[in-house]
């Protein structure tokens, strides 16, 4: 057994009861951990292998595990609205956030997305976060320090993103603010050609306003709009069914690519030589034939 398996003082761990309810607690030397069915002394937990089964003073069993990102975020104190892990996963994938990327994040919130971005870009990437509220900056810094650790490649700035973005030649820009369409002129200056712009908004009215402005701007193309619905399944003995409750709509994700403005102007078709024209017409005719008819020929 490696030392990495052993729970350490100062760590945050999940206590999971036999009904799969989760409780996030910190292992502090000399402190008592109180749950709804009894309690523990932290010293009883520190040094145990992760995944151990422990019993409270009322003899109630709890499984103890370090939280994964997916289990950590829903258990964070709700001092600001978080982006759910189901949406963060899609944002990282469709945003194509890669190791070494230069990323701008607009809107820090409690720092949940910040942690995911720092993980994705790795130590060779850079993350610049722009936040207009000092209390959210303080919250985000505390969350990153507690659940991620040192992040020398992360900069967070108190600023109004609607007035401009601090960095340029960014690979990716991810936005979680009420009126992202107001940001597009600044995104166009800060995002490199081919870079990905991604916005997270809760309402379809915001989607409509943003997509209309993206389509009207000559510097953006390849626009996609999506939402992600997440449903767990109950599997026990002969009872196999979807869970009665699910995490349905939480927000919309809008993705667009930064393109050179001149690329938005359709190129003029060239004049085809007669031979080329005949080939082209034949290809078009073939494309109109159903596959099953082609097989019969």
TORKOL-4160 file (C-alpha; in steps of 0.2 Angstrom, whole numbers, padded with zeros to 4 digits, m for minus):
297
<pt num="1" X="0000" Y="0000" Z="0000"/>
<pt num="2" X="0007" Y="0017" Z="m0005"/>
<pt num="3" X="0007" Y="0032" Z="0006"/>
<pt num="4" X="m0005" Y="0041" Z="m0007"/>
<pt num="5" X="m0018" Y="0029" Z="m0001"/>
<pt num="6" X="m0018" Y="0035" Z="0017"/>
<pt num="7" X="m0029" Y="0050" Z="0022"/>
<pt num="8" X="m0019" Y="0064" Z="0029"/>
<pt num="9" X="m0023" Y="0078" Z="0041"/>
<pt num="10" X="m0030" Y="0094" Z="0032"/>
<pt num="11" X="m0037" Y="0084" Z="0018"/>
<pt num="12" X="m0056" Y="0086" Z="0013"/>
<pt num="13" X="m0065" Y="0069" Z="0012"/>
<pt num="14" X="m0082" Y="0063" Z="0008"/>
<pt num="15" X="m0092" Y="0053" Z="0021"/>
<pt num="16" X="m0105" Y="0042" Z="0011"/>
<pt num="17" X="m0119" Y="0033" Z="0021"/>
<pt num="18" X="m0128" Y="0018" Z="0016"/>
<pt num="19" X="m0141" Y="0028" Z="0007"/>
<pt num="20" X="m0127" Y="0036" Z="m0004"/>
<pt num="21" X="m0129" Y="0053" Z="0004"/>
<pt num="22" X="m0113" Y="0063" Z="0004"/>
<pt num="23" X="m0105" Y="0074" Z="0017"/>
<pt num="24" X="m0089" Y="0084" Z="0014"/>
<pt num="25" X="m0078" Y="0086" Z="0029"/>
<pt num="26" X="m0060" Y="0092" Z="0033"/>
<pt num="27" X="m0049" Y="0081" Z="0043"/>
<pt num="28" X="m0042" Y="0093" Z="0057"/>
<pt num="29" X="m0031" Y="0087" Z="0071"/>
<pt num="30" X="m0040" Y="0088" Z="0087"/>
<pt num="31" X="m0057" Y="0091" Z="0080"/>
<pt num="32" X="m0073" Y="0081" Z="0080"/>
<pt num="33" X="m0083" Y="0077" Z="0064"/>
<pt num="34" X="m0101" Y="0077" Z="0067"/>
<pt num="35" X="m0114" Y="0069" Z="0055"/>
<pt num="36" X="m0132" Y="0066" Z="0056"/>
<pt num="37" X="m0130" Y="0049" Z="0064"/>
<pt num="38" X="m0116" Y="0051" Z="0076"/>
<pt num="39" X="m0098" Y="0058" Z="0075"/>
<pt num="40" X="m0080" Y="0054" Z="0074"/>
<pt num="41" X="m0063" Y="0061" Z="0080"/>
<pt num="42" X="m0053" Y="0066" Z="0066"/>
<pt num="43" X="m0038" Y="0056" Z="0073"/>
<pt num="44" X="m0049" Y="0040" Z="0070"/>
<pt num="45" X="m0049" Y="0044" Z="0051"/>
<pt num="46" X="m0032" Y="0051" Z="0048"/>
<pt num="47" X="m0020" Y="0037" Z="0042"/>
<pt num="48" X="m0033" Y="0025" Z="0036"/>
<pt num="49" X="m0033" Y="0019" Z="0018"/>
<pt num="50" X="m0044" Y="0029" Z="0007"/>
<pt num="51" X="m0060" Y="0019" Z="0004"/>
<pt num="52" X="m0061" Y="0012" Z="0022"/>
<pt num="53" X="m0078" Y="0009" Z="0030"/>
<pt num="54" X="m0079" Y="0017" Z="0047"/>
<pt num="55" X="m0093" Y="0018" Z="0061"/>
<pt num="56" X="m0099" Y="0033" Z="0070"/>
<pt num="57" X="m0102" Y="0034" Z="0089"/>
<pt num="58" X="m0120" Y="0028" Z="0085"/>
<pt num="59" X="m0113" Y="0013" Z="0075"/>
<pt num="60" X="m0118" Y="0020" Z="0058"/>
<pt num="61" X="m0107" Y="0015" Z="0044"/>
<pt num="62" X="m0099" Y="0027" Z="0032"/>
<pt num="63" X="m0087" Y="0025" Z="0017"/>
<pt num="64" X="m0073" Y="0038" Z="0017"/>
<pt num="65" X="m0066" Y="0043" Z="0000"/>
<pt num="66" X="m0057" Y="0058" Z="m0007"/>
<pt num="67" X="m0069" Y="0068" Z="m0018"/>
<pt num="68" X="m0067" Y="0067" Z="m0037"/>
<pt num="69" X="m0070" Y="0083" Z="m0046"/>
<pt num="70" X="m0088" Y="0077" Z="m0050"/>
<pt num="71" X="m0092" Y="0074" Z="m0032"/>
<pt num="72" X="m0083" Y="0089" Z="m0025"/>
<pt num="73" X="m0091" Y="0103" Z="m0035"/>
<pt num="74" X="m0109" Y="0099" Z="m0029"/>
<pt num="75" X="m0104" Y="0098" Z="m0011"/>
<pt num="76" X="m0095" Y="0115" Z="m0011"/>
<pt num="77" X="m0103" Y="0128" Z="0000"/>
<pt num="78" X="m0116" Y="0138" Z="m0010"/>
<pt num="79" X="m0109" Y="0156" Z="m0009"/>
<pt num="80" X="m0111" Y="0158" Z="m0028"/>
<pt num="81" X="m0119" Y="0147" Z="m0042"/>
<pt num="82" X="m0107" Y="0134" Z="m0048"/>
<pt num="83" X="m0106" Y="0127" Z="m0066"/>
<pt num="84" X="m0111" Y="0108" Z="m0063"/>
<pt num="85" X="m0098" Y="0095" Z="m0068"/>
<pt num="86" X="m0109" Y="0088" Z="m0082"/>
<pt num="87" X="m0108" Y="0105" Z="m0090"/>
<pt num="88" X="m0090" Y="0108" Z="m0086"/>
<pt num="89" X="m0086" Y="0091" Z="m0095"/>
<pt num="90" X="m0094" Y="0097" Z="m0111"/>
<pt num="91" X="m0086" Y="0114" Z="m0110"/>
<pt num="92" X="m0068" Y="0107" Z="m0108"/>
<pt num="93" X="m0071" Y="0095" Z="m0123"/>
<pt num="94" X="m0081" Y="0106" Z="m0135"/>
<pt num="95" X="m0069" Y="0120" Z="m0129"/>
<pt num="96" X="m0055" Y="0109" Z="m0133"/>
<pt num="97" X="m0045" Y="0115" Z="m0118"/>
<pt num="98" X="m0028" Y="0106" Z="m0120"/>
<pt num="99" X="m0011" Y="0105" Z="m0110"/>
<pt num="100" X="m0001" Y="0121" Z="m0113"/>
<pt num="101" X="m0016" Y="0132" Z="m0119"/>
<pt num="102" X="m0017" Y="0150" Z="m0116"/>
<pt num="103" X="m0034" Y="0152" Z="m0109"/>
<pt num="104" X="m0045" Y="0167" Z="m0103"/>
<pt num="105" X="m0059" Y="0164" Z="m0091"/>
<pt num="106" X="m0072" Y="0178" Z="m0089"/>
<pt num="107" X="m0082" Y="0176" Z="m0073"/>
<pt num="108" X="m0074" Y="0167" Z="m0058"/>
<pt num="109" X="m0089" Y="0163" Z="m0047"/>
<pt num="110" X="m0083" Y="0151" Z="m0033"/>
<pt num="111" X="m0068" Y="0144" Z="m0043"/>
<pt num="112" X="m0076" Y="0128" Z="m0049"/>
<pt num="113" X="m0073" Y="0130" Z="m0067"/>
<pt num="114" X="m0056" Y="0138" Z="m0063"/>
<pt num="115" X="m0050" Y="0121" Z="m0055"/>
<pt num="116" X="m0055" Y="0111" Z="m0071"/>
<pt num="117" X="m0046" Y="0123" Z="m0082"/>
<pt num="118" X="m0030" Y="0123" Z="m0072"/>
<pt num="119" X="m0031" Y="0104" Z="m0073"/>
<pt num="120" X="m0034" Y="0104" Z="m0091"/>
<pt num="121" X="m0020" Y="0116" Z="m0096"/>
<pt num="122" X="m0007" Y="0108" Z="m0085"/>
<pt num="123" X="0008" Y="0117" Z="m0078"/>
<pt num="124" X="0014" Y="0123" Z="m0096"/>
<pt num="125" X="m0002" Y="0132" Z="m0100"/>
<pt num="126" X="m0008" Y="0149" Z="m0093"/>
<pt num="127" X="m0025" Y="0155" Z="m0086"/>
<pt num="128" X="m0031" Y="0173" Z="m0085"/>
<pt num="129" X="m0047" Y="0175" Z="m0075"/>
<pt num="130" X="m0057" Y="0192" Z="m0076"/>
<pt num="131" X="m0069" Y="0195" Z="m0062"/>
<pt num="132" X="m0078" Y="0211" Z="m0058"/>
<pt num="133" X="m0083" Y="0206" Z="m0040"/>
<pt num="134" X="m0069" Y="0206" Z="m0026"/>
<pt num="135" X="m0079" Y="0194" Z="m0015"/>
<pt num="136" X="m0079" Y="0182" Z="m0030"/>
<pt num="137" X="m0061" Y="0184" Z="m0032"/>
<pt num="138" X="m0058" Y="0180" Z="m0014"/>
<pt num="139" X="m0069" Y="0165" Z="m0015"/>
<pt num="140" X="m0061" Y="0158" Z="m0030"/>
<pt num="141" X="m0044" Y="0160" Z="m0023"/>
<pt num="142" X="m0049" Y="0151" Z="m0008"/>
<pt num="143" X="m0057" Y="0137" Z="m0017"/>
<pt num="144" X="m0042" Y="0135" Z="m0029"/>
<pt num="145" X="m0030" Y="0135" Z="m0014"/>
<pt num="146" X="m0040" Y="0123" Z="m0004"/>
<pt num="147" X="m0044" Y="0110" Z="m0018"/>
<pt num="148" X="m0031" Y="0112" Z="m0031"/>
<pt num="149" X="m0016" Y="0120" Z="m0023"/>
<pt num="150" X="m0002" Y="0131" Z="m0029"/>
<pt num="151" X="m0006" Y="0138" Z="m0047"/>
<pt num="152" X="0008" Y="0150" Z="m0052"/>
<pt num="153" X="0002" Y="0150" Z="m0070"/>
<pt num="154" X="m0015" Y="0157" Z="m0065"/>
<pt num="155" X="m0018" Y="0176" Z="m0064"/>
<pt num="156" X="m0035" Y="0183" Z="m0058"/>
<pt num="157" X="m0039" Y="0201" Z="m0061"/>
<pt num="158" X="m0052" Y="0213" Z="m0054"/>
<pt num="159" X="m0059" Y="0221" Z="m0070"/>
<pt num="160" X="m0075" Y="0224" Z="m0080"/>
<pt num="161" X="m0073" Y="0212" Z="m0095"/>
<pt num="162" X="m0086" Y="0223" Z="m0105"/>
<pt num="163" X="m0073" Y="0236" Z="m0106"/>
<pt num="164" X="m0059" Y="0225" Z="m0112"/>
<pt num="165" X="m0049" Y="0209" Z="m0110"/>
<pt num="166" X="m0031" Y="0210" Z="m0103"/>
<pt num="167" X="m0023" Y="0196" Z="m0113"/>
<pt num="168" X="m0021" Y="0194" Z="m0132"/>
<pt num="169" X="m0017" Y="0179" Z="m0144"/>
<pt num="170" X="m0027" Y="0167" Z="m0132"/>
<pt num="171" X="m0031" Y="0150" Z="m0138"/>
<pt num="172" X="m0047" Y="0148" Z="m0129"/>
<pt num="173" X="m0059" Y="0160" Z="m0121"/>
<pt num="174" X="m0073" Y="0154" Z="m0109"/>
<pt num="175" X="m0086" Y="0166" Z="m0103"/>
<pt num="176" X="m0099" Y="0165" Z="m0089"/>
<pt num="177" X="m0107" Y="0182" Z="m0088"/>
<pt num="178" X="m0125" Y="0188" Z="m0091"/>
<pt num="179" X="m0123" Y="0198" Z="m0107"/>
<pt num="180" X="m0109" Y="0189" Z="m0117"/>
<pt num="181" X="m0113" Y="0197" Z="m0134"/>
<pt num="182" X="m0107" Y="0213" Z="m0127"/>
<pt num="183" X="m0090" Y="0205" Z="m0125"/>
<pt num="184" X="m0088" Y="0200" Z="m0144"/>
<pt num="185" X="m0078" Y="0215" Z="m0150"/>
<pt num="186" X="m0065" Y="0212" Z="m0136"/>
<pt num="187" X="m0065" Y="0193" Z="m0139"/>
<pt num="188" X="m0061" Y="0196" Z="m0157"/>
<pt num="189" X="m0046" Y="0206" Z="m0152"/>
<pt num="190" X="m0040" Y="0194" Z="m0139"/>
<pt num="191" X="m0043" Y="0177" Z="m0147"/>
<pt num="192" X="m0031" Y="0170" Z="m0160"/>
<pt num="193" X="m0038" Y="0164" Z="m0177"/>
<pt num="194" X="m0044" Y="0147" Z="m0175"/>
<pt num="195" X="m0046" Y="0149" Z="m0157"/>
<pt num="196" X="m0062" Y="0143" Z="m0148"/>
<pt num="197" X="m0075" Y="0155" Z="m0139"/>
<pt num="198" X="m0087" Y="0147" Z="m0127"/>
<pt num="199" X="m0101" Y="0155" Z="m0117"/>
<pt num="200" X="m0112" Y="0147" Z="m0104"/>
<pt num="201" X="m0129" Y="0155" Z="m0101"/>
<pt num="202" X="m0145" Y="0149" Z="m0092"/>
<pt num="203" X="m0159" Y="0156" Z="m0103"/>
<pt num="204" X="m0164" Y="0154" Z="m0121"/>
<pt num="205" X="m0166" Y="0173" Z="m0122"/>
<pt num="206" X="m0147" Y="0175" Z="m0119"/>
<pt num="207" X="m0144" Y="0161" Z="m0132"/>
<pt num="208" X="m0154" Y="0170" Z="m0145"/>
<pt num="209" X="m0145" Y="0187" Z="m0142"/>
<pt num="210" X="m0128" Y="0179" Z="m0142"/>
<pt num="211" X="m0130" Y="0168" Z="m0157"/>
<pt num="212" X="m0138" Y="0183" Z="m0167"/>
<pt num="213" X="m0123" Y="0194" Z="m0163"/>
<pt num="214" X="m0110" Y="0180" Z="m0167"/>
<pt num="215" X="m0118" Y="0177" Z="m0184"/>
<pt num="216" X="m0118" Y="0196" Z="m0188"/>
<pt num="217" X="m0100" Y="0197" Z="m0183"/>
<pt num="218" X="m0088" Y="0193" Z="m0198"/>
<pt num="219" X="m0075" Y="0186" Z="m0186"/>
<pt num="220" X="m0084" Y="0171" Z="m0180"/>
<pt num="221" X="m0091" Y="0155" Z="m0188"/>
<pt num="222" X="m0094" Y="0137" Z="m0184"/>
<pt num="223" X="m0107" Y="0141" Z="m0171"/>
<pt num="224" X="m0114" Y="0127" Z="m0161"/>
<pt num="225" X="m0128" Y="0128" Z="m0147"/>
<pt num="226" X="m0131" Y="0113" Z="m0135"/>
<pt num="227" X="m0137" Y="0108" Z="m0118"/>
<pt num="228" X="m0132" Y="0093" Z="m0108"/>
<pt num="229" X="m0145" Y="0082" Z="m0098"/>
<pt num="230" X="m0138" Y="0070" Z="m0085"/>
<pt num="231" X="m0148" Y="0055" Z="m0079"/>
<pt num="232" X="m0142" Y="0042" Z="m0067"/>
<pt num="233" X="m0149" Y="0024" Z="m0067"/>
<pt num="234" X="m0155" Y="0014" Z="m0052"/>
<pt num="235" X="m0148" Y="m0004" Z="m0053"/>
<pt num="236" X="m0152" Y="m0016" Z="m0038"/>
<pt num="237" X="m0157" Y="m0034" Z="m0040"/>
<pt num="238" X="m0171" Y="m0035" Z="m0052"/>
<pt num="239" X="m0175" Y="m0017" Z="m0051"/>
<pt num="240" X="m0167" Y="m0008" Z="m0066"/>
<pt num="241" X="m0174" Y="0009" Z="m0070"/>
<pt num="242" X="m0169" Y="0027" Z="m0073"/>
<pt num="243" X="m0168" Y="0037" Z="m0056"/>
<pt num="244" X="m0184" Y="0047" Z="m0052"/>
<pt num="245" X="m0175" Y="0063" Z="m0052"/>
<pt num="246" X="m0161" Y="0069" Z="m0064"/>
<pt num="247" X="m0150" Y="0084" Z="m0067"/>
<pt num="248" X="m0159" Y="0091" Z="m0082"/>
<pt num="249" X="m0157" Y="0109" Z="m0089"/>
<pt num="250" X="m0144" Y="0119" Z="m0080"/>
<pt num="251" X="m0137" Y="0130" Z="m0094"/>
<pt num="252" X="m0134" Y="0132" Z="m0113"/>
<pt num="253" X="m0117" Y="0130" Z="m0120"/>
<pt num="254" X="m0113" Y="0141" Z="m0136"/>
<pt num="255" X="m0097" Y="0137" Z="m0145"/>
<pt num="256" X="m0089" Y="0147" Z="m0160"/>
<pt num="257" X="m0073" Y="0148" Z="m0169"/>
<pt num="258" X="m0063" Y="0164" Z="m0172"/>
<pt num="259" X="m0059" Y="0167" Z="m0191"/>
<pt num="260" X="m0051" Y="0180" Z="m0201"/>
<pt num="261" X="m0064" Y="0193" Z="m0206"/>
<pt num="262" X="m0061" Y="0191" Z="m0225"/>
<pt num="263" X="m0064" Y="0172" Z="m0223"/>
<pt num="264" X="m0083" Y="0177" Z="m0220"/>
<pt num="265" X="m0084" Y="0183" Z="m0238"/>
<pt num="266" X="m0089" Y="0169" Z="m0249"/>
<pt num="267" X="m0075" Y="0166" Z="m0263"/>
<pt num="268" X="m0081" Y="0170" Z="m0281"/>
<pt num="269" X="m0083" Y="0154" Z="m0290"/>
<pt num="270" X="m0070" Y="0151" Z="m0304"/>
<pt num="271" X="m0075" Y="0147" Z="m0322"/>
<pt num="272" X="m0074" Y="0129" Z="m0325"/>
<pt num="273" X="m0066" Y="0122" Z="m0341"/>
<pt num="274" X="m0078" Y="0111" Z="m0351"/>
<pt num="275" X="m0071" Y="0095" Z="m0346"/>
<pt num="276" X="m0071" Y="0100" Z="m0327"/>
<pt num="277" X="m0089" Y="0105" Z="m0329"/>
<pt num="278" X="m0094" Y="0088" Z="m0336"/>
<pt num="279" X="m0086" Y="0079" Z="m0322"/>
<pt num="280" X="m0094" Y="0091" Z="m0309"/>
<pt num="281" X="m0111" Y="0088" Z="m0316"/>
<pt num="282" X="m0109" Y="0069" Z="m0316"/>
<pt num="283" X="m0103" Y="0070" Z="m0298"/>
<pt num="284" X="m0118" Y="0080" Z="m0293"/>
<pt num="285" X="m0129" Y="0067" Z="m0302"/>
<pt num="286" X="m0121" Y="0053" Z="m0293"/>
<pt num="287" X="m0123" Y="0061" Z="m0276"/>
<pt num="288" X="m0142" Y="0062" Z="m0279"/>
<pt num="289" X="m0143" Y="0044" Z="m0282"/>
<pt num="290" X="m0148" Y="0034" Z="m0266"/>
<pt num="291" X="m0135" Y="0021" Z="m0260"/>
<pt num="292" X="m0146" Y="0006" Z="m0263"/>
<pt num="293" X="m0148" Y="0011" Z="m0281"/>
<pt num="294" X="m0130" Y="0013" Z="m0283"/>
<pt num="295" X="m0128" Y="m0005" Z="m0277"/>
<pt num="296" X="m0140" Y="m0011" Z="m0290"/>
<pt num="297" X="m0130" Y="m0004" Z="m0304"/>
